[in-house]
Amino acid sequence: MRQVWVCAGLRWAGGGPVLVWGGGRESPLVRGRRVAFGVVDGGVRTCVGARGNACAVRAAVSARSTGARCEDCARLDRAHSVAADTMADDPRPYHVYLAWFGPGMVKVGITRVERGAVRLLEQGAVTFSWLGQGPLMAARRTEELLRAALRVPDRVPYADKRAVRAALPGPEERVAEIRELHARAGLLDNWPESLRREPFQPVDHTGVFGLDGMPPAQGVVTGLAAGGAISGELCGAAGPDLHLATARGVLVLDTRLLTGWELTGVAEDRGPRGFPVRESPVGSGVQDGLF
């Protein structure tokens, strides 16, 4: 009888990516490691619930959903998120940051100080710098100030991030945009008094993500399917994405697509098959775990 695993998502811990499984088991991900799994035949992807609670009806969810939640659970999850502005009384301090993902792709955002750079790793930020630190609403007002005054967005599409990872410029060029924006931000008036400004100190994640020498992706897995499988060598990982060297070339797998499925281990020669892939132009014993 094959052992079945349920993925709880990817977590960045100790500067590296780790896949977390139901029950708390973890699989550290390092470059060169083989990643191989299949979806149980006849399986259905089910809602992962919200805020630590299981979905009351175990609703089926789309194979292409990165949230893996039904409408009710998605609504509950968002209602208690910082992004929804429903936590104005949160006493914890927050950082405001500028993050760079590629040429022309800079965003402003906030994250709890206690999380350090984890939020930036989760987003796949290649380079970042803190702007300031303060109470939640002061951080939120600063974020809005920069969006309006400097025309810096608070989101960068994952498709755009993936398209440039294998062809990034050198270290100086990677920090130039956020250095300029950091300086311009410092000249703005109307910063909240309770927000302490921080100097420009860029942090680069190319080594952590394994981007140096990463081959261009030839496709992106857009969803999983019952009976399908994939196998490949890990070239690098950024944000939720794994870049896998497979028999079909390098493919990007968003690990958010794994949640909600029952998965099993597979032989190395069984993938990729059965999963939809969007092509990209070339140049852009007791089993301890699934791999």
C-alpha positions as CSV (number, residue, x, y, z in Angstrom):
1,M,0.0,0.0,0.0
2,R,1.4,3.3,-1.0
3,Q,1.9,6.0,1.6
4,V,-0.1,9.1,1.1
5,W,1.1,12.6,2.1
6,V,-0.7,15.9,2.4
7,C,1.4,19.0,1.7
8,A,0.9,22.0,4.0
9,G,2.9,24.3,1.8
10,L,6.5,25.7,1.6
11,R,8.1,27.5,4.5
12,W,11.3,29.5,4.5
13,A,13.2,28.6,7.7
14,G,16.9,29.2,8.6
15,G,17.4,30.9,5.2
16,G,16.3,27.9,3.2
17,P,13.0,26.5,1.8
18,V,11.3,23.6,3.5
19,L,8.2,21.7,2.4
20,V,5.8,21.0,5.3
21,W,3.6,18.0,5.4
22,G,0.5,17.1,7.4
23,G,1.6,16.0,10.9
24,G,4.5,18.4,11.0
25,R,7.0,16.4,9.0
26,E,9.4,18.6,6.9
27,S,11.5,18.1,3.8
28,P,14.4,20.6,3.4
29,L,15.0,21.6,-0.2
30,V,18.5,22.0,-1.4
31,R,19.8,22.4,-5.0
32,G,20.6,19.2,-6.7
33,R,18.0,17.2,-4.7
34,R,15.5,15.1,-6.6
35,V,11.9,16.2,-6.2
36,A,9.4,13.5,-7.2
37,F,5.7,13.0,-6.4
38,G,2.4,12.0,-7.9
39,V,-1.2,12.8,-7.2
40,V,-3.4,9.8,-6.1
41,D,-5.5,8.3,-8.9
42,G,-9.1,9.5,-8.6
43,G,-8.1,12.1,-6.0
44,V,-9.9,15.4,-5.6
45,R,-8.4,18.6,-4.4
46,T,-10.1,19.8,-1.2
47,C,-10.2,23.1,0.6
48,V,-7.4,23.5,3.2
49,G,-9.6,25.5,5.6
50,A,-8.7,28.8,7.3
51,R,-7.0,30.2,10.4
52,G,-6.1,26.7,11.5
53,N,-9.6,25.3,11.2
54,A,-10.6,22.6,8.7
55,C,-13.2,23.3,6.0
56,A,-16.6,22.3,7.4
57,V,-17.7,20.7,4.2
58,R,-14.3,19.7,2.7
59,A,-15.3,21.6,-0.5
60,A,-13.6,20.7,-3.8
61,V,-11.4,23.6,-5.1
62,S,-9.9,24.4,-8.5
63,A,-6.6,22.7,-9.5
64,R,-5.3,26.1,-10.6
65,S,-6.1,28.0,-7.3
66,T,-3.0,29.1,-5.4
67,G,-5.1,29.6,-2.3
68,A,-6.7,26.2,-2.2
69,R,-9.7,27.6,-0.3
70,C,-13.4,27.6,-1.0
71,E,-15.2,31.0,-1.0
72,D,-16.3,30.8,2.7
73,C,-12.8,29.8,4.0
74,A,-11.1,32.4,1.8
75,R,-13.4,35.1,3.2
76,L,-12.7,34.0,6.8
77,D,-8.9,33.9,6.1
78,R,-8.8,37.4,4.6
79,A,-11.1,38.8,7.3
80,H,-8.2,38.2,9.8
81,S,-5.3,39.4,7.7
82,V,-3.2,42.5,7.8
83,A,-3.9,43.2,4.2
84,A,-7.6,43.5,4.9
85,D,-7.0,46.3,7.4
86,T,-9.0,44.6,10.1
87,M,-6.2,44.5,12.7
88,A,-5.8,48.2,13.5
89,D,-5.2,47.4,17.2
90,D,-2.3,45.0,16.5
91,P,0.3,46.2,19.1
92,R,3.3,44.5,17.3
93,P,5.8,46.7,15.4
94,Y,6.0,46.5,11.6
95,H,8.7,47.1,9.0
96,V,8.1,49.1,5.8
97,Y,10.3,47.8,2.9
98,L,11.2,48.2,-0.7
99,A,11.7,45.0,-2.7
100,W,13.2,44.4,-6.1
101,F,12.3,41.4,-8.3
102,G,13.9,42.4,-11.6
103,P,14.4,45.4,-13.8
104,G,11.5,47.8,-13.4
105,M,9.8,45.5,-10.8
106,V,9.9,47.2,-7.4
107,K,7.2,47.1,-4.7
108,V,6.6,48.6,-1.3
109,G,5.2,46.5,1.5
110,I,5.0,45.9,5.2
111,T,5.8,42.9,7.5
112,R,5.9,42.2,11.2
113,V,9.4,43.1,12.6
114,E,9.5,39.7,14.4
115,R,9.4,37.9,11.1
116,G,12.6,39.4,9.9
117,A,13.2,38.8,6.1
118,V,10.9,35.8,5.9
119,R,8.1,37.7,4.1
120,L,10.6,38.9,1.5
121,L,11.8,35.3,0.9
122,E,8.2,34.1,0.6
123,Q,7.6,36.7,-2.1
124,G,10.8,35.9,-4.0
125,A,12.3,39.3,-3.5
126,V,15.8,39.3,-5.1
127,T,17.0,42.4,-3.2
128,F,15.3,44.5,-0.5
129,S,15.9,47.2,2.0
130,W,14.0,48.4,5.1
131,L,12.5,51.9,5.0
132,G,11.2,52.3,8.5
133,Q,9.7,50.7,11.6
134,G,6.7,51.5,13.6
135,P,3.1,50.6,14.6
136,L,0.9,48.9,12.1
137,M,-1.2,51.8,11.0
138,A,1.8,54.1,10.7
139,A,3.5,51.5,8.5
140,R,0.3,51.2,6.5
141,R,0.1,55.0,6.0
142,T,3.7,55.1,4.9
143,E,3.1,52.3,2.4
144,E,0.2,54.3,0.9
145,L,2.3,57.5,0.9
146,L,5.0,55.8,-1.2
147,R,2.5,54.2,-3.5
148,A,0.9,57.6,-4.3
149,A,4.0,59.8,-4.3
150,L,6.5,57.5,-6.0
151,R,4.1,55.4,-8.0
152,V,5.5,52.2,-6.4
153,P,3.0,49.3,-6.5
154,D,2.3,46.9,-3.6
155,R,2.1,43.9,-5.8
156,V,4.3,42.4,-8.6
157,P,2.7,39.5,-10.6
158,Y,4.5,36.1,-10.1
159,A,4.5,35.6,-13.9
160,D,6.7,38.7,-14.2
161,K,9.1,37.6,-11.5
162,R,9.5,34.2,-13.0
163,A,10.2,35.6,-16.5
164,V,13.5,37.3,-15.4
165,R,15.0,35.1,-12.8
166,A,17.5,33.4,-15.1
167,A,18.8,36.6,-16.6
168,L,19.2,39.1,-13.8
169,P,21.8,41.9,-13.9
170,G,24.8,42.2,-11.6
171,P,24.8,43.2,-8.0
172,E,25.1,46.9,-8.5
173,E,22.3,47.1,-11.0
174,R,20.1,44.9,-8.6
175,V,20.3,47.6,-5.9
176,A,20.3,50.7,-8.0
177,E,16.5,51.1,-8.3
178,I,15.7,50.6,-4.6
179,R,18.6,52.9,-3.7
180,E,17.1,55.7,-5.7
181,L,13.6,55.1,-4.4
182,H,14.9,54.9,-0.8
183,A,16.5,58.3,-1.3
184,R,13.4,59.8,-2.8
185,A,11.2,58.4,-0.1
186,G,13.4,60.1,2.5
187,L,12.7,63.5,1.0
188,L,8.9,63.1,1.2
189,D,6.9,65.0,3.8
190,N,4.0,63.6,5.8
191,W,5.8,60.6,7.2
192,P,3.9,59.4,10.3
193,E,5.7,60.7,13.4
194,S,5.6,57.3,15.0
195,L,7.5,55.6,12.2
196,R,11.3,55.4,12.7
197,R,13.1,55.7,9.4
198,E,15.9,53.3,8.7
199,P,19.0,53.7,6.5
200,F,19.5,52.1,3.1
201,Q,21.0,48.6,3.8
202,P,20.3,46.3,0.8
203,V,20.0,42.6,1.3
204,D,20.5,40.2,-1.7
205,H,18.9,36.8,-2.0
206,T,20.4,35.5,-5.2
207,G,22.6,33.1,-3.3
208,V,19.7,31.9,-1.1
209,F,17.5,31.3,-4.1
210,G,20.2,29.7,-6.2
211,L,19.7,32.2,-9.0
212,D,23.4,32.4,-10.1
213,G,23.7,30.2,-13.2
214,M,20.0,29.1,-13.1
215,P,18.9,27.8,-16.5
216,P,15.9,29.5,-18.1
217,A,12.5,27.9,-17.5
218,Q,10.9,26.3,-20.5
219,G,7.5,26.0,-18.9
220,V,5.3,26.6,-15.8
221,V,3.1,24.0,-14.2
222,T,-0.3,25.6,-14.1
223,G,-2.1,22.9,-12.0
224,L,-2.0,19.4,-10.7
225,A,-4.3,16.5,-11.7
226,A,-5.3,13.2,-10.3
227,G,-2.9,10.4,-11.6
228,G,-0.3,12.9,-12.7
229,A,3.3,13.0,-11.6
230,I,6.5,15.0,-11.9
231,S,10.1,14.3,-11.2
232,G,13.2,16.6,-11.5
233,E,16.3,18.0,-10.0
234,L,16.0,21.2,-8.0
235,C,17.8,24.0,-9.7
236,G,16.7,26.7,-7.3
237,A,13.8,28.0,-5.3
238,A,12.4,31.6,-5.0
239,G,9.2,32.5,-3.1
240,P,6.8,29.6,-3.5
241,D,8.4,28.4,-6.8
242,L,10.6,25.4,-7.3
243,H,12.7,25.4,-10.6
244,L,13.0,21.7,-11.6
245,A,15.2,20.2,-14.3
246,T,12.9,17.5,-15.7
247,A,12.8,15.2,-18.8
248,R,10.9,18.0,-20.4
249,G,13.4,20.8,-19.6
250,V,13.3,23.2,-16.6
251,L,9.8,23.7,-15.3
252,V,8.6,26.1,-12.6
253,L,6.3,24.5,-10.0
254,D,4.4,26.8,-7.6
255,T,4.2,24.9,-4.4
256,R,0.9,26.6,-3.5
257,L,-0.6,24.3,-6.1
258,L,0.3,21.2,-4.0
259,T,-1.9,22.0,-1.0
260,G,-5.3,20.2,-0.9
261,W,-4.1,17.1,-2.8
262,E,-3.2,13.7,-1.6
263,L,0.3,12.9,-2.9
264,T,2.5,9.8,-3.2
265,G,6.1,9.1,-4.0
266,V,6.9,8.0,-7.6
267,A,9.8,6.5,-9.5
268,E,12.3,9.0,-11.0
269,D,11.3,8.1,-14.5
270,R,7.6,8.9,-14.2
271,G,7.4,12.6,-14.8
272,P,6.4,15.0,-15.9
273,R,3.1,13.6,-17.1
274,G,-0.6,14.5,-16.6
275,F,0.0,18.1,-15.3
276,P,-0.9,21.0,-17.6
277,V,2.2,23.1,-18.5
278,R,2.2,26.6,-20.0
279,E,5.2,26.8,-22.3
280,S,7.7,29.7,-21.9
281,P,10.1,30.9,-24.5
282,V,13.5,29.4,-24.1
283,G,15.8,32.1,-22.7
284,S,13.3,33.5,-20.4
285,G,11.5,1.5,4.2
286,V,9.0,3.8,6.1
287,Q,9.2,6.6,3.7
288,D,10.6,9.7,5.4
289,G,9.1,12.0,2.8
290,L,8.1,12.2,-0.8
291,F,11.6,13.0,-1.8
